[in-house]
């Protein structure tokens, strides 16, 4: 599965690796994706989310109910 966040939509960025001799080769900047399991009281079940580290902090702030609502609004199945 590709490295992307279910909540923020963060995806890999691309750039160049630059050597000491200044030759450029392609590289990929992956987001810090973590698998987290949260209890969803409204559905009386756990949900597994693939979130970036920034999104984990967002869930801590807004709550899991609001986060799952945002994920579903983006059209991602939870």
OpenMM code with the backbone's topology and positions (N, CA, C; nanometers):
from openmm import Vec3, app, unit

residues = "UNK UNK UNK UNK UNK UNK UNK UNK UNK UNK UNK UNK UNK UNK UNK UNK UNK UNK UNK UNK UNK UNK UNK UNK UNK UNK UNK UNK UNK UNK UNK UNK UNK UNK UNK UNK UNK UNK UNK UNK UNK UNK UNK UNK UNK UNK UNK UNK UNK UNK UNK UNK UNK UNK UNK UNK UNK UNK UNK UNK UNK UNK UNK UNK UNK UNK UNK UNK UNK UNK UNK UNK UNK UNK UNK UNK UNK UNK".split()
positions = [
    Vec3(0.0837, -0.1177, 0.0000),
    Vec3(0.0000, 0.0000, 0.0000),
    Vec3(0.0882, 0.1241, 0.0000),
    Vec3(0.0447, 0.2269, -0.0716),
    Vec3(0.1261, 0.3468, -0.0803),
    Vec3(0.1293, 0.4201, 0.0535),
    Vec3(0.2337, 0.4972, 0.0726),
    Vec3(0.2512, 0.5701, 0.1979),
    Vec3(0.1700, 0.6984, 0.1934),
    Vec3(0.0447, 0.6914, 0.2374),
    Vec3(-0.0349, 0.8136, 0.2468),
    Vec3(-0.1218, 0.8088, 0.3711),
    Vec3(-0.1548, 0.9283, 0.4189),
    Vec3(-0.2300, 0.9437, 0.5425),
    Vec3(-0.3786, 0.9490, 0.5122),
    Vec3(-0.4577, 0.8762, 0.5903),
    Vec3(-0.6024, 0.8740, 0.5687),
    Vec3(-0.6683, 1.0068, 0.6058),
    Vec3(-0.6134, 1.0786, 0.7031),
    Vec3(-0.6757, 1.2016, 0.7519),
    Vec3(-0.6297, 1.3246, 0.6747),
    Vec3(-0.5000, 1.3442, 0.6634),
    Vec3(-0.4487, 1.4658, 0.5999),
    Vec3(-0.4243, 1.4492, 0.4507),
    Vec3(-0.4160, 1.3252, 0.4046),
    Vec3(-0.3878, 1.3025, 0.2627),
    Vec3(-0.2414, 1.3208, 0.2279),
    Vec3(-0.1539, 1.3263, 0.3285),
    Vec3(-0.0103, 1.3440, 0.3026),
    Vec3(0.0414, 1.2269, 0.2206),
    Vec3(0.1129, 1.2569, 0.1140),
    Vec3(0.1700, 1.1566, 0.0243),
    Vec3(0.3195, 1.1825, 0.0090),
    Vec3(0.3924, 1.0882, -0.0487),
    Vec3(0.5357, 1.1104, -0.0658),
    Vec3(0.5644, 1.2312, -0.1542),
    Vec3(0.6708, 1.3031, -0.1183),
    Vec3(0.7204, 1.4110, -0.2028),
    Vec3(0.8446, 1.3606, -0.2738),
    Vec3(0.8801, 1.4237, -0.3832),
    Vec3(0.9948, 1.3790, -0.4610),
    Vec3(1.0946, 1.4921, -0.4759),
    Vec3(1.2198, 1.4566, -0.4826),
    Vec3(1.3249, 1.5558, -0.4967),
    Vec3(1.4523, 1.4891, -0.5447),
    Vec3(1.5624, 1.5536, -0.5175),
    Vec3(1.6907, 1.5011, -0.5616),
    Vec3(1.7815, 1.4741, -0.4433),
    Vec3(1.8552, 1.3641, -0.4538),
    Vec3(1.9640, 1.3337, -0.3622),
    Vec3(2.0873, 1.3960, -0.4277),
    Vec3(2.1598, 1.4776, -0.3544),
    Vec3(2.2749, 1.5466, -0.4141),
    Vec3(2.4019, 1.4957, -0.3473),
    Vec3(2.4902, 1.4377, -0.4259),
    Vec3(2.6134, 1.3794, -0.3733),
    Vec3(2.7176, 1.4873, -0.3486),
    Vec3(2.8294, 1.4468, -0.2938),
    Vec3(2.9391, 1.5408, -0.2673),
    Vec3(2.9880, 1.6054, -0.3971),
    Vec3(2.9870, 1.5281, -0.5049),
    Vec3(3.0302, 1.5814, -0.6351),
    Vec3(2.9180, 1.6582, -0.7048),
    Vec3(2.8046, 1.6724, -0.6357),
    Vec3(2.6881, 1.7490, -0.6820),
    Vec3(2.6111, 1.6812, -0.7954),
    Vec3(2.6258, 1.5499, -0.8081),
    Vec3(2.5419, 1.4755, -0.9037),
    Vec3(2.4050, 1.4575, -0.8407),
    Vec3(2.3012, 1.4695, -0.9197),
    Vec3(2.1651, 1.4588, -0.8684),
    Vec3(2.1018, 1.3262, -0.9109),
    Vec3(2.0458, 1.2557, -0.8132),
    Vec3(1.9678, 1.1358, -0.8418),
    Vec3(1.8353, 1.1501, -0.7698),
    Vec3(1.7335, 1.0857, -0.8218),
    Vec3(1.5983, 1.0996, -0.7692),
    Vec3(1.5847, 1.0332, -0.6324),
    Vec3(1.5063, 1.0950, -0.5452),
    Vec3(1.4767, 1.0362, -0.4155),
    Vec3(1.3322, 1.0645, -0.3795),
    Vec3(1.2875, 1.0026, -0.2709),
    Vec3(1.1489, 1.0123, -0.2292),
    Vec3(1.1433, 1.0466, -0.0807),
    Vec3(1.0617, 1.1465, -0.0443),
    Vec3(1.0428, 1.1855, 0.0950),
    Vec3(0.9105, 1.1253, 0.1420),
    Vec3(0.9168, 1.0177, 0.2189),
    Vec3(0.7946, 0.9532, 0.2668),
    Vec3(0.7430, 1.0204, 0.3936),
    Vec3(0.6097, 1.0341, 0.4068),
    Vec3(0.5556, 1.0851, 0.5326),
    Vec3(0.5716, 0.9802, 0.6426),
    Vec3(0.5723, 1.0258, 0.7673),
    Vec3(0.5904, 0.9373, 0.8821),
    Vec3(0.4562, 0.8702, 0.9140),
    Vec3(0.4274, 0.7591, 0.8467),
    Vec3(0.2991, 0.6908, 0.8582),
    Vec3(0.3028, 0.5914, 0.9745),
    Vec3(0.2012, 0.5991, 1.0597),
    Vec3(0.1879, 0.5098, 1.1742),
    Vec3(0.0517, 0.4406, 1.1666),
    Vec3(0.0466, 0.3155, 1.2070),
    Vec3(-0.0802, 0.2447, 1.2178),
    Vec3(-0.1313, 0.2615, 1.3598),
    Vec3(-0.2532, 0.3116, 1.3749),
    Vec3(-0.3105, 0.3345, 1.5070),
    Vec3(-0.4485, 0.2716, 1.5138),
    Vec3(-0.4824, 0.2205, 1.6310),
    Vec3(-0.6134, 0.1609, 1.6544),
    Vec3(-0.6848, 0.2461, 1.7574),
    Vec3(-0.8032, 0.2941, 1.7227),
    Vec3(-0.8813, 0.3797, 1.8119),
    Vec3(-1.0165, 0.3154, 1.8390),
    Vec3(-1.0689, 0.3384, 1.9582),
    Vec3(-1.2036, 0.2941, 1.9935),
    Vec3(-1.3021, 0.3983, 1.9436),
    Vec3(-1.4012, 0.3540, 1.8657),
    Vec3(-1.5033, 0.4427, 1.8112),
    Vec3(-1.6332, 0.4155, 1.8866),
    Vec3(-1.6656, 0.4980, 1.9880),
    Vec3(-1.7811, 0.4687, 2.0739),
    Vec3(-1.9143, 0.4672, 2.0001),
    Vec3(-1.9298, 0.5514, 1.8974),
    Vec3(-2.0582, 0.5586, 1.8277),
    Vec3(-2.0919, 0.4280, 1.7560),
    Vec3(-1.9881, 0.3555, 1.7097),
    Vec3(-2.0113, 0.2284, 1.6400),
    Vec3(-1.9764, 0.1082, 1.7270),
    Vec3(-1.9321, 0.1352, 1.8504),
    Vec3(-1.8993, 0.0302, 1.9462),
    Vec3(-1.7974, -0.0686, 1.8897),
    Vec3(-1.6913, -0.0148, 1.8282),
    Vec3(-1.5868, -0.0995, 1.7696),
    Vec3(-1.4566, -0.0218, 1.7591),
    Vec3(-1.3488, -0.0950, 1.7340),
    Vec3(-1.2191, -0.0340, 1.7086),
    Vec3(-1.2061, -0.0065, 1.5592),
    Vec3(-1.1324, 0.0989, 1.5252),
    Vec3(-1.0990, 0.1266, 1.3851),
    Vec3(-0.9473, 0.1384, 1.3750),
    Vec3(-0.8937, 0.0848, 1.2666),
    Vec3(-0.7504, 0.0953, 1.2407),
    Vec3(-0.7305, 0.2050, 1.1376),
    Vec3(-0.6435, 0.2996, 1.1711),
    Vec3(-0.6179, 0.4125, 1.0831),
    Vec3(-0.4694, 0.4192, 1.0509),
    Vec3(-0.4383, 0.4521, 0.9254),
    Vec3(-0.2997, 0.4771, 0.8824),
    Vec3(-0.2825, 0.6276, 0.8802),
    Vec3(-0.2124, 0.6806, 0.9811),
    Vec3(-0.2023, 0.8249, 0.9993),
    Vec3(-0.0578, 0.8707, 0.9999),
    Vec3(-0.0369, 0.9928, 0.9547),
    Vec3(0.0942, 1.0550, 0.9695),
    Vec3(0.1095, 1.0983, 1.1150),
    Vec3(0.2318, 1.1260, 1.1569),
    Vec3(0.2563, 1.1668, 1.2951),
    Vec3(0.1808, 1.2961, 1.3268),
    Vec3(0.1712, 1.3866, 1.2304),
    Vec3(0.0962, 1.5106, 1.2503),
    Vec3(-0.0518, 1.4809, 1.2682),
    Vec3(-0.1050, 1.3851, 1.1925),
    Vec3(-0.2466, 1.3500, 1.2027),
    Vec3(-0.2787, 1.2826, 1.3361),
    Vec3(-0.1835, 1.2092, 1.3934),
    Vec3(-0.2040, 1.1476, 1.5252),
    Vec3(-0.2275, 1.2576, 1.6283),
    Vec3(-0.1494, 1.3657, 1.6206),
    Vec3(-0.1690, 1.4789, 1.7109),
    Vec3(-0.3020, 1.5480, 1.6846),
    Vec3(-0.3443, 1.5529, 1.5583),
    Vec3(-0.4735, 1.6126, 1.5246),
    Vec3(-0.5871, 1.5328, 1.5859),
    Vec3(-0.5788, 1.4002, 1.5807),
    Vec3(-0.6815, 1.3149, 1.6408),
    Vec3(-0.6852, 1.3369, 1.7916),
    Vec3(-0.5701, 1.3544, 1.8540),
    Vec3(-0.5662, 1.3826, 1.9976),
    Vec3(-0.6376, 1.5137, 2.0296),
    Vec3(-0.6312, 1.6097, 1.9390),
    Vec3(-0.6911, 1.7413, 1.9614),
    Vec3(-0.8412, 1.7417, 1.9346),
    Vec3(-0.8823, 1.6919, 1.8158),
    Vec3(-1.0237, 1.7032, 1.7765),
    Vec3(-1.1074, 1.5843, 1.8191),
    Vec3(-1.0446, 1.4732, 1.8537),
    Vec3(-1.1173, 1.3536, 1.8928),
    Vec3(-1.1344, 1.2578, 1.7761),
    Vec3(-1.1528, 1.1312, 1.8102),
    Vec3(-1.1588, 1.0275, 1.7071),
    Vec3(-1.2881, 1.0353, 1.6261),
    Vec3(-1.3980, 1.0763, 1.6885),
    Vec3(-1.5261, 1.0863, 1.6157),
    Vec3(-1.5163, 1.1888, 1.5028),
    Vec3(-1.4626, 1.3069, 1.5345),
    Vec3(-1.4492, 1.4123, 1.4336),
    Vec3(-1.3482, 1.3726, 1.3269),
    Vec3(-1.2420, 1.3037, 1.3673),
    Vec3(-1.1400, 1.2607, 1.2720),
    Vec3(-1.1974, 1.1596, 1.1734),
    Vec3(-1.2741, 1.0631, 1.2237),
    Vec3(-1.3347, 0.9630, 1.1356),
    Vec3(-1.4358, 1.0301, 1.0425),
    Vec3(-1.5070, 1.1298, 1.0913),
    Vec3(-1.6010, 1.2040, 1.0058),
    Vec3(-1.5260, 1.2740, 0.8924),
    Vec3(-1.4097, 1.3333, 0.9228),
    Vec3(-1.3300, 1.3998, 0.8187),
    Vec3(-1.2762, 1.3001, 0.7180),
    Vec3(-1.2332, 1.1827, 0.7679),
    Vec3(-1.1804, 1.0794, 0.6777),
    Vec3(-1.2902, 1.0324, 0.5831),
    Vec3(-1.4088, 1.0106, 0.6360),
    Vec3(-1.5198, 0.9663, 0.5515),
    Vec3(-1.5622, 1.0754, 0.4545),
    Vec3(-1.5513, 1.2017, 0.4939),
    Vec3(-1.5831, 1.3132, 0.4035),
    Vec3(-1.4877, 1.3169, 0.2845),
    Vec3(-1.3643, 1.2707, 0.3048),
    Vec3(-1.2675, 1.2641, 0.1962),
    Vec3(-1.2953, 1.1469, 0.1035),
    Vec3(-1.3882, 1.0589, 0.1432),
    Vec3(-1.4248, 0.9453, 0.0590),
    Vec3(-1.3452, 0.8193, 0.0862),
    Vec3(-1.2766, 0.8144, 0.2003),
    Vec3(-1.1978, 0.6978, 0.2386),
    Vec3(-1.2831, 0.6076, 0.3271),
    Vec3(-1.2820, 0.4771, 0.2974),
    Vec3(-1.3598, 0.3815, 0.3762),
    Vec3(-1.2877, 0.3522, 0.5067),
    Vec3(-1.3620, 0.3558, 0.6179),
    Vec3(-1.3044, 0.3271, 0.7504),
    Vec3(-1.3678, 0.1999, 0.8038),
] * unit.nanometer
topology = app.Topology()
chain = topology.addChain("A")
for resn in residues:
    res = topology.addResidue(resn, chain)
    for name in ("N", "CA", "C"):
        topology.addAtom(name, app.Element.getBySymbol(name[0]), res)
